[in-house]
Amino acid sequence: MTQVISVVQEKGGAGKTTLLITLASLMVADGARVAVIDTDPQHNLEDWAKKEEIDLDWIFEDNDEKLIPTIRALKKASPAYDVILVDTAGFKSAMAVYAINAAGLVLIPSKANESDAKGAIKTYRHVHGVADSMDKDIGAYVVMMDVDPNTNITEAILASLEEQEVPRLNAMCAHRTGFKEMMSTGRGPEGSAKRSAQSVLAELQIKGLLDYYGGHNGKA
């Protein structure tokens, strides 16, 4: 069964597209059949996918009313997709609500700064508000991006998320040049960036959050 994973954050620049590209490229390398949907008017995900360095399918869809039908059509594809990843511009839109509603798992990227953390907390609460209104169980986790783990600001942000009872992955995407290079190369992360990203993917697997790896649709 095809799993839908949406990447959502209230604040721009928190690493939504970076996280999505990272996971998509690693999943493809593991043999998964992946489709990505770019709903962000900046077209960053589409621009990356157009380079066709990674063997996946992509769609740009900026009409919020067409997102759910597009996802349903992709779910009926043969051979089936293992995962559909949806990139969003933010949650203050109908598009983001549809992206959350369609997902079995929502990932919320956050850098180690106060504005990102506030955005992550608001986004987590918004995801659960949407889930409650739809009477659905949607897993949601913060993923720390572009971080130096052993710094005071990182420790303070992690403490803030814990205090607000917002679940996050222990693994983080560290501050590495390899993540920035992806947009230019059209490929996934390489070198130390790849190793950092693999730790995030591994934790998602271990928590049983990825159907392709034997998980159960976002429910830990």
Phi, psi and omega per residue, in radians:
M1 nan 2.366 -3.103
T2 -1.252 2.267 3.083
Q3 -1.698 2.421 3.080
V4 -1.889 2.187 3.102
I5 -2.113 2.138 3.114
S6 -1.876 2.451 3.112
V7 -1.910 2.038 -2.961
V8 -2.350 2.467 3.018
Q9 -2.768 2.381 3.098
E10 -1.045 -0.742 -3.000
K11 -1.563 2.396 3.040
G12 -1.284 2.713 3.076
G13 1.341 0.235 -3.111
A14 -1.502 -0.202 3.102
G15 1.935 0.397 -3.118
K16 -1.036 -0.954 -3.089
T17 -1.164 -0.672 3.098
T18 -1.032 -0.800 3.137
L19 -1.113 -0.779 -3.119
L20 -1.106 -0.818 3.134
I21 -1.061 -0.739 -3.140
T22 -1.026 -0.892 -3.112
L23 -1.163 -0.742 -3.127
A24 -1.035 -0.804 -3.090
S25 -1.165 -0.673 3.120
L26 -1.207 -0.668 3.112
M27 -1.140 -0.735 3.097
V28 -1.061 -0.727 3.117
A29 -1.087 -0.480 3.102
D30 -1.492 0.002 3.079
G31 1.739 0.081 3.135
A32 -1.310 2.589 3.011
R33 -1.637 2.046 -2.935
V34 -2.140 2.420 2.947
A35 -2.141 2.482 3.092
V36 -2.138 2.497 3.125
I37 -2.107 2.137 3.103
D38 -1.734 2.039 3.091
T39 -1.921 0.055 -3.086
D40 -1.512 2.183 -3.133
P41 -1.003 -0.287 3.109
Q42 -1.324 -0.253 3.037
H43 1.113 0.368 -3.068
N44 -1.119 -0.744 3.120
L45 -1.139 -0.759 3.116
E46 -1.053 -0.765 -3.134
D47 -1.050 -0.694 3.096
W48 -1.153 -0.844 -3.073
A49 -1.124 -0.567 -3.121
K50 -1.080 -0.378 3.128
K51 -1.235 -0.295 3.009
E52 0.961 0.675 3.044
E53 -1.540 -0.342 3.136
I54 -1.987 2.381 -3.061
D55 -1.423 1.392 3.081
L56 -2.502 2.947 3.090
D57 -1.843 2.611 -3.091
W58 -2.460 2.667 3.109
I59 -2.455 2.428 2.927
F60 -1.789 2.226 -3.127
E61 -2.425 1.897 -3.133
D62 -1.857 0.102 3.071
N63 -1.701 1.897 -3.036
D64 -1.042 -0.552 -3.119
E65 -1.244 -0.265 -3.125
K66 -1.719 -0.112 -3.062
L67 -1.114 -0.885 -3.117
I68 -1.083 -0.827 3.067
P69 -1.024 -0.634 3.108
T70 -1.121 -0.776 3.120
I71 -1.121 -0.728 3.120
R72 -1.071 -0.707 3.128
A73 -1.130 -0.730 3.121
L74 -1.132 -0.598 3.120
K75 -1.158 -0.392 -3.137
K76 -1.602 0.017 -3.083
A77 -1.096 2.635 3.067
S78 -2.329 2.144 -0.006
P79 -1.171 2.735 -3.014
A80 -1.250 2.584 2.970
Y81 -1.350 2.479 3.034
D82 -1.373 -0.631 -3.106
V83 -2.608 2.498 2.997
I84 -2.047 2.151 -3.138
L85 -1.886 2.268 -3.067
V86 -2.014 2.145 3.090
D87 -1.699 2.438 -3.085
T88 -2.244 2.818 3.113
A89 -1.486 -0.435 -3.080
G90 2.889 3.063 -3.074
F91 -1.680 -0.139 -3.089
K92 -1.496 1.008 -3.136
S93 -2.781 2.774 3.054
A94 -1.100 -0.623 -3.131
M95 -1.008 -0.796 -3.125
A96 -1.133 -0.666 3.092
V97 -1.064 -0.774 3.101
Y98 -1.111 -0.709 -3.137
A99 -1.119 -0.689 3.091
I100 -1.171 -0.806 -3.108
N101 -1.071 -0.592 -3.100
A102 -1.360 -0.276 -2.959
A103 -1.565 2.625 2.916
G104 -1.665 -0.291 -3.139
L105 -2.561 2.339 3.064
V106 -2.065 2.240 3.069
L107 -1.888 2.355 -3.031
I108 -2.089 1.756 -3.133
P109 -1.293 2.603 3.091
S110 -2.670 2.298 2.970
K111 -1.474 2.935 -3.068
A112 -1.480 1.184 3.017
N113 -2.526 2.818 -3.000
E114 -1.112 -0.717 -3.091
S115 -1.180 -0.693 3.076
D116 -1.117 -0.753 -3.121
A117 -1.097 -0.749 3.090
K118 -1.075 -0.728 3.101
G119 -1.093 -0.699 3.138
A120 -1.124 -0.729 3.134
I121 -1.128 -0.796 3.104
K122 -1.086 -0.708 -3.123
T123 -1.140 -0.753 3.119
Y124 -1.024 -0.781 3.141
R125 -1.167 -0.630 3.107
H126 -1.142 -0.737 3.110
V127 -1.003 -0.777 -3.119
H128 -1.263 -0.506 3.022
G129 -1.122 -0.764 3.096
V130 -1.120 -0.772 -3.131
A131 -1.056 -0.763 3.130
D132 -1.110 -0.720 -3.119
S133 -1.157 -0.479 3.133
M134 -1.694 0.010 -3.099
D135 0.964 0.832 -3.140
K136 -2.145 2.773 3.033
D137 -1.889 1.840 -3.094
I138 -2.040 2.039 3.092
G139 -1.214 2.471 3.137
A140 -2.497 2.302 -3.095
Y141 -2.446 2.439 3.014
V142 -1.399 2.427 3.042
V143 -2.116 2.073 -3.126
M144 -1.309 2.334 -3.045
M145 -2.147 2.536 2.993
D146 0.973 0.783 -3.012
V147 -1.922 2.668 2.872
D148 -1.808 1.813 -2.925
P149 -0.993 -0.692 -2.988
N150 -1.693 0.851 3.098
T151 -2.087 2.762 -3.110
N152 -1.083 -0.703 -3.103
I153 -1.162 -0.679 3.103
T154 -1.115 -0.785 3.126
E155 -1.077 -0.669 3.134
A156 -1.165 -0.720 3.135
I157 -1.156 -0.743 3.120
L158 -1.093 -0.682 3.108
A159 -1.135 -0.668 3.119
S160 -1.115 -0.756 3.117
L161 -1.113 -0.714 3.130
E162 -1.139 -0.726 3.134
E163 -1.068 -0.623 -3.141
Q164 -1.517 0.075 3.110
E165 1.001 0.738 3.079
V166 -1.749 2.036 -3.100
P167 -1.207 2.514 3.109
R168 -2.497 2.830 3.008
L169 -1.371 2.515 3.042
N170 -1.245 -0.641 3.094
A171 -1.218 2.563 -3.102
M172 -2.365 2.672 2.962
C173 -1.501 1.936 -3.041
A174 -1.302 2.918 3.080
H175 -1.239 1.766 -3.093
R176 -2.430 2.433 3.132
T177 -1.056 -0.548 -3.101
G178 -0.990 -0.525 3.110
F179 -1.227 -0.646 -3.136
K180 -1.249 -0.517 -3.097
E181 -1.253 -0.350 -3.049
M182 -1.029 -0.699 -3.091
M183 -1.113 -0.544 -3.141
S184 -1.438 -0.625 -3.048
T185 -1.522 -0.434 -3.043
G186 1.351 0.148 -3.141
R187 -1.910 -3.096 3.064
G188 -1.502 -3.088 3.139
P189 -1.193 2.632 3.134
E190 -2.253 2.859 3.080
G191 1.092 -2.382 -3.096
S192 -1.155 -0.503 3.072
A193 -1.118 -0.721 3.119
K194 -1.110 -0.753 3.130
R195 -1.092 -0.694 3.088
S196 -1.105 -0.784 -3.140
A197 -1.131 -0.651 3.140
Q198 -1.100 -0.528 3.098
S199 -1.175 -0.602 3.087
V200 -1.184 -0.827 3.120
L201 -1.067 -0.709 -3.135
A202 -1.090 -0.708 3.134
E203 -1.184 -0.678 3.064
L204 -1.040 -0.687 3.096
Q205 -1.139 -0.863 -3.082
I206 -1.058 -0.646 3.130
K207 -1.334 -0.073 3.139
G208 1.261 0.525 -3.059
L209 -1.644 -0.139 -3.095
L210 -2.029 2.024 -3.101
D211 -1.050 -0.659 -3.083
Y212 -1.051 -0.506 -3.124
Y213 -1.766 0.373 3.087
G214 1.552 0.320 3.123
G215 -1.473 -2.861 -3.062
H216 -2.434 1.017 2.920
N217 0.975 0.877 2.987
G218 1.480 0.006 -3.085
K219 -1.816 1.900 -3.080
A220 -1.346 nan nan
